[in-house]
Amino acid sequence: MSVVAGLVCSALAWAHPGRTNSSGCHNNRRTGDYHCHGGGGGGGGGGWSAPSETPTHVQVIAIPRARVWIDGKFVGMSPTPVVRVDSTTVQVRLEHAALDSHETTATLERGVTTALTVRW
């Protein structure tokens, strides 16, 4: 009996690769879709669960290339990875060694991935 339980548990553990964010969600690198596993800050019952609404994502492309903060959190050099945001209004800060810094606010469409190009 313990052998069967061990095989079932190991199969579930290898169901798919990938780490989850604080909401228990992640992007499937193979298919590109975004899904949740009911985890996150606690509570969830394990297992898979669909997100309640399609998340909003943004990728910042700064010209010229710069360090990028979204809503006060450093996300990397531009072009940034696609990141999930909690609001449709985001504050973007760019820093460049020769050009100093630049800030802008952008309004995004809910549930869509937006490639935001900032020229400064």
Summary of the structure (lengths in Angstrom):
residues: 120
radius of gyration: 18.5
end to end distance: 65.1
largest distance: 66.3
contacts: 297
relative contact order: 0.17
helix: 10%
strand: 42%
